[in-house]
Amino acid sequence: MTMMGKGGQEGGANGGGTAMRRAAIAIAVFLVLAGLLFLFGPDDFYPWAKAIHVIAVISWMAGMLYLPRLMVYHADAQKGSVQSETFKVMERRLLRGIINPAMVVTWAFGLWLAWKGFGFHGGWLHAKIAGVVGLSAVHGYLAGAVRKFAEDRNEKPARHWRIVNEIPTLLMIVIVVLVIVKPF
């Protein structure tokens, strides 16, 4: 079964695979360019690393806020229905194509920035890293939930996913306050 998108283009598994490959290529090119900048212009790399880190964080957060919302609706969909199968595709693509790569880039550049800019010193930085570890744990929980939904094994009601949807927001607020205010 294939789904047709705008202009009659196929949007089924094949179309999704193409989009995933394009996203992977774009990320690879971006990282290669960042690596070249690091090698050939190390003095100019820090602000670029910050920019890349912020872009990755925004992408990660967008996915972390959207995925549980999809699960709210998916939990109410009849198992095996067209709607349920569509949610499975959307959840898988969001996780694999956006959330996972964005988390990896966020961690890689964030750790480098913490080392280069602060030498891993500062209570605020340790608290921030703890917040990001917490966000990563939520990410892992959501990844497991995507697998359960894909296998029609979700037993959590929509209310559960509404509550889970708030956790990344709360962690984001804590992390941003720590980075901007540096209270300790």
N, C-alpha and C positions, 0 to 999 in steps of 0.2 A: 504494500500500500504506500503510495506517495501522496504528499500534500503539495498543492500548487500554491505558489505565492503570487505576488504582484507580477503582472506581465506574463503569467503562465509558467514562470520558472519553477523548477522543482525545488521543494524545500524539505524533502524527506531526508533520510539518512545520508544519501549521497551529497545533497546540498550542504548539510551540516558538516560533513567531512571536509568539504572544500573550504568552508568558512573556518574550520578549526585549523586546517593547514595554512591558510592565509594568516590567521592570527599568530600561529607558531612562527611562521617566516618573519612576520613583522616584529615580533618580540626578539627573535634571534638577530635580525639586522640591527635593531635598536641596541641590543646588548653588545654586539660586535663594535658598533660605532662608539659606545660608551667605553669599551675596552681600549680602543684605539686612542681615544681622548685621554684615558688614564695613562697609557704608555707614552704618548708623544706630547702631552700637555699636562703633566701631573699638577702643576701649580694652578691650573685653571679647572681642575677636575672637581674640587669640593663643591662649588655652587651647582655644577651639573649633577653631581651625585645627589645633592639635596633635592633638586628639581625632579630627578628620576624617582627618588624615594617618595616624594609627595604625590606624584602621578600614580605610582603603584599603590600607595595607601588609599587614594581616592577610588581607584578601580577595585581594590579589595573590599573597601567599605560598601561601595555600591552593590557589589555582589552579595556581601554578607547581610545587607539590609533587604535585598530583593528575594534571596533564596528562601528564607523562612516564610515570606509572604506568599510565594508560590506554594509552599507546603500547607499553608492555611487553606488555600483553595483545593489543593490536591487531596487533603484529608477528607474533604466533603464530597469528592468525586467518587462515583461508583467504580469499584475495581474492575479493570478490563474494559472500561468505557473508552470511547474515542478521546474524551476529555482527559481521563487519567493517563492514557498513553501519550497525549500531547504534553502533559505536565512532566512526565518522565523524561522526555526528550529535552524540554526546556531546562529542567533541573540539572541533567547531566552536562549539557552544553555550557550552562552558566558556571558550573563547578569546574569542569575541565578546561574550558576556553578562557575564562576570566579570573575566577576566584583563586584557583591553585597557582597559576603563573604570577598573579599579582602578589600573592602572599610570599612566594619565593623571592621575588624582586624586592619586596618591602623588607624582608628579613636581611637579605644580602647587603643591600645598600644601607639599611638602618644600622646593622652591626658595624659596617665600615665607617659610617659617620660617627657612631658612638666612640669608636676607637680613635679615629683621626681627629675628631673635633674636641673630644672630651676625655680621652684616655680611659674611658669607662668609669670616670669619677663623677660623683654627684648623687645625692640621695634621690633627687627627682628623676635622674636617669635610670636608677635601679627600679624605682617604682614604675616608671614608664615601661621598662622592659617586662616587668611583672604583668602589667596590663596587656602588653602585646602577647605574652605567653597565654594569658587568659583568653584573649581574642583567638589565638591559635587553637586553644582547646575547644572553643565554640565551633571553630572551623572544622575541627576533627569530628565533633558531634554531628554537625550538619552533613559532612561527607558520609558518615555512617548512615544517616537518615536517608540520604539520596539512594544508597544501596538498598535499604529496606523498602523504600517506595518503589524502586525499580523491580523488586522481587514481590511486590504486593504484600509486604509483611509489616507495613506501618500499623501500629496499634494506638498511636497517639491521636487525640482529637484535635480539631482545629484550634480550640482554646489553648492547648499546649503550645502550638506553633506561634500563636499570637503573643504569648508570653516570651517564648524564645526569641521572637523578632525584636524584643526590646533590649536584650542583653548586649548585642553589638553596639547599640546606640549609647548605652550607659558606659561601656568600656571606652568607646570613642571619646566621650565627653571627658572622662578621667584622663585619658592619654593626652588629649589636646591641651587641657588645663595644665598638666604637668610640663609639657613642652614649652608652652607660651609663658606661663607664670613662673615656673621653676620655684615652687614654694619652699623647697628645702634642698 
